[in-house]
Amino acid sequence: ANYVKLTDALQEADTERRKAREEAEARERAAEIRREERQRKIKYMADMPDSQPAGTVDEFMFKEGVQDQLDKLDNDLIGLLLSSP
């Protein structure tokens, strides 16, 4: 027979409720931190002066030689497509 003392059963249920509550609170804190971080980013962008130089794609997108490799891959891919039956 599976008999459990009432006090043990109540304590176990209380522990499960506490764990569930703590997990829910942790999720809420994580969501709040994400919201705050997003708001900081939005504020940073909104507060940035219009005179701030933004840069170009060439400055930020590709490092030396990457564009050459992409061009070569494009040419190779075109070759494959043209030679397909």
DAZI-V891540 format. One line per field, one symbol per residue. ss: DSSP state (H for helix, E for strand, C for the rest). psi: psi as a letter, one per 30 degrees, with the letter a starting at -180 (. if undefined). burial: 1 if it has 16 or more other C-alpha atoms within 10 Angstrom, else 0. Layout:
ss: ???
psi: ???
burial: ???
//
This chain:
ss: CCCCCHHHHHHHHHHHHHHHHHHHHHHHHHHHHHHHHHHHHHHHHHHCCCCCCCCCHHHHCCCCCHHHHHHHHHHHHHHHHHHCC
psi: kikkkeeeeeeeeeeeeeeeeeeeeeeeeeeeeeeeeeeeeeeeeefkkffkkfaleeefeklkfeeeeeeeeeeeeeeeeffk.
burial: 0000000000000000000000000000000000000000000000000000000000000000000000000000000000000
//
